[in-house]
Amino acid sequence: MIIEERGKTKEGFEYIIGIHSKLGHRLGYVGVYEDSPLYQEDYTHDEPDIEESIDSIDSLDYNVHVHGGLTYSGSLYQNVIGASNPYYFGFDCAHLDDGKITPTEMKAIVELHCKNLSDSKQQKLLNDYTQIYTMLPDFTNAYAKDKSFVKNECEHLSSQLKSLEADYRSK
Protein backbone atom coordinates (compact mmCIF):
# COMPACT_ATOMS: atom_id res chain seq x y z
CA MET A 1 0.00 0.00 0.00
CA ILE A 2 1.17 3.50 -0.82
CA ILE A 3 0.12 5.95 1.87
CA GLU A 4 -1.33 8.97 0.10
CA GLU A 5 -2.46 10.89 3.18
CA ARG A 6 -2.56 10.50 6.92
CA GLY A 7 -3.93 12.67 9.65
CA LYS A 8 -6.43 13.00 12.46
CA THR A 9 -10.20 13.00 12.19
CA LYS A 10 -12.43 15.52 13.97
CA GLU A 11 -12.94 12.92 16.70
CA GLY A 12 -9.17 12.59 17.20
CA PHE A 13 -8.75 9.17 15.56
CA GLU A 14 -5.93 8.55 13.14
CA TYR A 15 -6.79 8.00 9.49
CA ILE A 16 -4.83 6.72 6.53
CA ILE A 17 -5.74 7.01 2.87
CA GLY A 18 -3.82 4.52 0.79
CA ILE A 19 -3.63 3.17 -2.69
CA HIS A 20 -3.27 -0.53 -3.40
CA SER A 21 0.05 -0.56 -5.21
CA LYS A 22 -0.86 -3.45 -7.49
CA LEU A 23 -4.58 -2.89 -8.15
CA GLY A 24 -4.83 0.90 -7.99
CA HIS A 25 -7.89 1.23 -5.78
CA ARG A 26 -7.98 3.61 -2.85
CA LEU A 27 -8.28 2.34 0.72
CA GLY A 28 -9.38 4.12 3.89
CA TYR A 29 -8.51 3.29 7.51
CA VAL A 30 -9.43 4.82 10.85
CA GLY A 31 -7.39 3.80 13.90
CA VAL A 32 -8.40 3.64 17.55
CA TYR A 33 -6.03 3.62 20.49
CA GLU A 34 -5.41 0.93 23.10
CA ASP A 35 -7.72 2.62 25.62
CA SER A 36 -10.70 2.33 23.25
CA PRO A 37 -13.30 -0.38 23.92
CA LEU A 38 -13.14 -1.04 20.16
CA TYR A 39 -9.43 -1.87 20.28
CA GLN A 40 -8.97 -5.35 18.77
CA GLU A 41 -12.71 -5.68 18.08
CA ASP A 42 -13.17 -7.67 14.88
CA TYR A 43 -15.30 -6.06 12.18
CA THR A 44 -16.82 -9.43 11.26
CA HIS A 45 -19.34 -11.45 13.18
CA ASP A 46 -20.02 -15.08 13.94
CA GLU A 47 -23.13 -16.71 12.57
CA PRO A 48 -25.77 -16.91 15.29
CA ASP A 49 -26.83 -20.21 16.80
CA ILE A 50 -30.38 -21.29 16.07
CA GLU A 51 -31.40 -20.20 19.58
CA GLU A 52 -29.94 -16.73 19.09
CA SER A 53 -31.82 -14.07 17.25
CA ILE A 54 -30.09 -11.82 14.76
CA ASP A 55 -30.86 -8.89 17.10
CA SER A 56 -28.55 -10.30 19.76
CA ILE A 57 -25.47 -10.00 17.55
CA ASP A 58 -23.48 -6.94 18.49
CA SER A 59 -20.67 -6.52 15.99
CA LEU A 60 -19.24 -3.63 14.05
CA ASP A 61 -20.45 -5.25 10.84
CA TYR A 62 -24.03 -4.47 11.82
CA ASN A 63 -23.40 -1.01 13.23
CA VAL A 64 -21.04 0.70 10.80
CA HIS A 65 -21.91 1.92 7.33
CA VAL A 66 -19.09 2.95 5.04
CA HIS A 67 -18.47 2.64 1.28
CA GLY A 68 -18.64 -1.07 0.42
CA GLY A 69 -18.74 -2.04 4.12
CA LEU A 70 -15.84 -2.67 6.43
CA THR A 71 -13.27 -4.99 4.93
CA TYR A 72 -10.46 -4.85 7.51
CA SER A 73 -9.69 -4.62 11.19
CA GLY A 74 -6.24 -4.96 12.68
CA SER A 75 -2.82 -3.41 12.92
CA LEU A 76 -1.19 -1.85 9.89
CA TYR A 77 2.23 -1.95 11.57
CA GLN A 78 2.51 1.79 11.10
CA ASN A 79 3.45 4.18 13.86
CA VAL A 80 1.19 6.98 12.67
CA ILE A 81 1.32 10.42 14.28
CA GLY A 82 2.94 9.18 17.46
CA ALA A 83 0.47 6.43 18.33
CA SER A 84 2.09 3.35 19.82
CA ASN A 85 -0.01 0.78 17.96
CA PRO A 86 -3.35 1.94 16.58
CA TYR A 87 -5.94 -0.67 15.69
CA TYR A 88 -7.52 0.17 12.34
CA PHE A 89 -10.92 -0.35 10.79
CA GLY A 90 -10.82 -0.10 7.03
CA PHE A 91 -12.69 -0.20 3.77
CA ASP A 92 -11.70 -0.31 0.15
CA CYS A 93 -12.86 1.25 -3.09
CA ALA A 94 -12.59 -1.96 -5.11
CA HIS A 95 -16.23 -2.76 -5.71
CA LEU A 96 -18.22 -3.21 -8.90
CA ASP A 97 -18.71 0.52 -9.49
CA ASP A 98 -15.18 1.45 -8.37
CA GLY A 99 -12.36 2.00 -10.83
CA LYS A 100 -8.59 2.13 -10.59
CA ILE A 101 -6.50 5.25 -10.78
CA THR A 102 -4.75 5.79 -14.11
CA PRO A 103 -1.06 4.97 -14.60
CA THR A 104 -0.44 8.73 -14.94
CA GLU A 105 -2.04 9.38 -11.54
CA MET A 106 -0.13 6.43 -10.04
CA LYS A 107 3.12 7.90 -11.38
CA ALA A 108 2.40 11.26 -9.73
CA ILE A 109 1.50 9.58 -6.42
CA VAL A 110 4.61 7.38 -6.46
CA GLU A 111 6.84 10.38 -7.18
CA LEU A 112 5.24 12.37 -4.36
CA HIS A 113 4.83 9.68 -1.68
CA CYS A 114 7.55 7.09 -2.39
CA LYS A 115 10.66 9.25 -2.24
CA ASN A 116 12.24 6.72 0.12
CA LEU A 117 12.29 4.13 -2.71
CA SER A 118 15.14 4.07 -5.20
CA ASP A 119 14.41 5.20 -8.75
CA SER A 120 14.63 1.59 -9.97
CA LYS A 121 12.12 0.38 -7.34
CA GLN A 122 9.77 3.23 -8.24
CA GLN A 123 10.05 2.33 -11.91
CA LYS A 124 9.38 -1.36 -11.19
CA LEU A 125 6.29 -0.41 -9.18
CA LEU A 126 5.04 1.75 -12.06
CA ASN A 127 5.81 -0.89 -14.68
CA ASP A 128 4.01 -3.59 -12.67
CA TYR A 129 1.02 -1.31 -12.13
CA THR A 130 0.80 -0.28 -15.79
CA GLN A 131 0.91 -3.91 -16.87
CA ILE A 132 -1.90 -4.91 -14.48
CA TYR A 133 -3.88 -1.79 -15.40
CA THR A 134 -3.85 -2.71 -19.08
CA MET A 135 -4.57 -6.41 -18.45
CA LEU A 136 -7.45 -5.90 -16.02
CA PRO A 137 -9.65 -3.07 -17.31
CA ASP A 138 -12.38 -1.51 -15.20
CA PHE A 139 -16.05 -2.11 -15.84
CA THR A 140 -17.62 0.40 -18.21
CA ASN A 141 -19.36 2.53 -15.57
CA ALA A 142 -16.62 2.27 -12.95
CA TYR A 143 -14.72 5.34 -11.83
CA ALA A 144 -11.88 5.74 -9.35
CA LYS A 145 -12.89 7.24 -6.05
CA ASP A 146 -10.74 10.28 -5.40
CA LYS A 147 -8.85 11.16 -2.22
CA SER A 148 -11.58 13.60 -1.15
CA PHE A 149 -14.23 10.85 -1.34
CA VAL A 150 -12.12 8.48 0.78
CA LYS A 151 -11.33 11.20 3.33
CA ASN A 152 -15.06 11.97 3.71
CA GLU A 153 -15.73 8.25 4.23
CA CYS A 154 -12.95 8.13 6.87
CA GLU A 155 -14.59 11.07 8.67
CA HIS A 156 -17.96 9.32 8.47
CA LEU A 157 -16.43 6.09 9.81
CA SER A 158 -14.69 8.01 12.58
CA SER A 159 -17.94 9.57 13.84
CA GLN A 160 -19.59 6.14 13.84
CA LEU A 161 -16.68 4.63 15.77
CA LYS A 162 -16.89 7.46 18.32
CA SER A 163 -20.61 6.72 18.82
CA LEU A 164 -19.86 3.01 19.15
CA GLU A 165 -17.23 3.73 21.76
CA ALA A 166 -19.84 5.54 23.84
CA ASP A 167 -22.26 2.62 23.42
CA TYR A 168 -19.60 0.08 24.44
CA ARG A 169 -18.59 2.14 27.48
CA SER A 170 -22.19 2.40 28.67
CA LYS A 171 -22.65 -1.39 28.73
C-alpha positions in Angstrom: 0.0 0.0 0.0 1.2 3.5 -0.8 0.1 6.0 1.9 -1.3 9.0 0.1 -2.5 10.9 3.2 -2.6 10.5 6.9 -3.9 12.7 9.7 -6.4 13.0 12.5 -10.2 13.0 12.2 -12.4 15.5 14.0 -12.9 12.9 16.7 -9.2 12.6 17.2 -8.7 9.2 15.6 -5.9 8.5 13.1 -6.8 8.0 9.5 -4.8 6.7 6.5 -5.7 7.0 2.9 -3.8 4.5 0.8 -3.6 3.2 -2.7 -3.3 -0.5 -3.4 0.1 -0.6 -5.2 -0.9 -3.4 -7.5 -4.6 -2.9 -8.2 -4.8 0.9 -8.0 -7.9 1.2 -5.8 -8.0 3.6 -2.9 -8.3 2.3 0.7 -9.4 4.1 3.9 -8.5 3.3 7.5 -9.4 4.8 10.9 -7.4 3.8 13.9 -8.4 3.6 17.5 -6.0 3.6 20.5 -5.4 0.9 23.1 -7.7 2.6 25.6 -10.7 2.3 23.2 -13.3 -0.4 23.9 -13.1 -1.0 20.2 -9.4 -1.9 20.3 -9.0 -5.4 18.8 -12.7 -5.7 18.1 -13.2 -7.7 14.9 -15.3 -6.1 12.2 -16.8 -9.4 11.3 -19.3 -11.5 13.2 -20.0 -15.1 13.9 -23.1 -16.7 12.6 -25.8 -16.9 15.3 -26.8 -20.2 16.8 -30.4 -21.3 16.1 -31.4 -20.2 19.6 -29.9 -16.7 19.1 -31.8 -14.1 17.2 -30.1 -11.8 14.8 -30.9 -8.9 17.1 -28.6 -10.3 19.8 -25.5 -10.0 17.5 -23.5 -6.9 18.5 -20.7 -6.5 16.0 -19.2 -3.6 14.0 -20.4 -5.3 10.8 -24.0 -4.5 11.8 -23.4 -1.0 13.2 -21.0 0.7 10.8 -21.9 1.9 7.3 -19.1 2.9 5.0 -18.5 2.6 1.3 -18.6 -1.1 0.4 -18.7 -2.0 4.1 -15.8 -2.7 6.4 -13.3 -5.0 4.9 -10.5 -4.9 7.5 -9.7 -4.6 11.2 -6.2 -5.0 12.7 -2.8 -3.4 12.9 -1.2 -1.8 9.9 2.2 -2.0 11.6 2.5 1.8 11.1 3.4 4.2 13.9 1.2 7.0 12.7 1.3 10.4 14.3 2.9 9.2 17.5 0.5 6.4 18.3 2.1 3.3 19.8 0.0 0.8 18.0 -3.3 1.9 16.6 -5.9 -0.7 15.7 -7.5 0.2 12.3 -10.9 -0.4 10.8 -10.8 -0.1 7.0 -12.7 -0.2 3.8 -11.7 -0.3 0.2 -12.9 1.2 -3.1 -12.6 -2.0 -5.1 -16.2 -2.8 -5.7 -18.2 -3.2 -8.9 -18.7 0.5 -9.5 -15.2 1.4 -8.4 -12.4 2.0 -10.8 -8.6 2.1 -10.6 -6.5 5.3 -10.8 -4.7 5.8 -14.1 -1.1 5.0 -14.6 -0.4 8.7 -14.9 -2.0 9.4 -11.5 -0.1 6.4 -10.0 3.1 7.9 -11.4 2.4 11.3 -9.7 1.5 9.6 -6.4 4.6 7.4 -6.5 6.8 10.4 -7.2 5.2 12.4 -4.4 4.8 9.7 -1.7 7.6 7.1 -2.4 10.7 9.3 -2.2 12.2 6.7 0.1 12.3 4.1 -2.7 15.1 4.1 -5.2 14.4 5.2 -8.7 14.6 1.6 -10.0 12.1 0.4 -7.3 9.8 3.2 -8.2 10.0 2.3 -11.9 9.4 -1.4 -11.2 6.3 -0.4 -9.2 5.0 1.7 -12.1 5.8 -0.9 -14.7 4.0 -3.6 -12.7 1.0 -1.3 -12.1 0.8 -0.3 -15.8 0.9 -3.9 -16.9 -1.9 -4.9 -14.5 -3.9 -1.8 -15.4 -3.8 -2.7 -19.1 -4.6 -6.4 -18.5 -7.5 -5.9 -16.0 -9.7 -3.1 -17.3 -12.4 -1.5 -15.2 -16.1 -2.1 -15.8 -17.6 0.4 -18.2 -19.4 2.5 -15.6 -16.6 2.3 -13.0 -14.7 5.3 -11.8 -11.9 5.7 -9.4 -12.9 7.2 -6.0 -10.7 10.3 -5.4 -8.8 11.2 -2.2 -11.6 13.6 -1.1 -14.2 10.9 -1.3 -12.1 8.5 0.8 -11.3 11.2 3.3 -15.1 12.0 3.7 -15.7 8.2 4.2 -13.0 8.1 6.9 -14.6 11.1 8.7 -18.0 9.3 8.5 -16.4 6.1 9.8 -14.7 8.0 12.6 -17.9 9.6 13.8 -19.6 6.1 13.8 -16.7 4.6 15.8 -16.9 7.5 18.3 -20.6 6.7 18.8 -19.9 3.0 19.1 -17.2 3.7 21.8 -19.8 5.5 23.8 -22.3 2.6 23.4 -19.6 0.1 24.4 -18.6 2.1 27.5 -22.2 2.4 28.7 -22.7 -1.4 28.7 
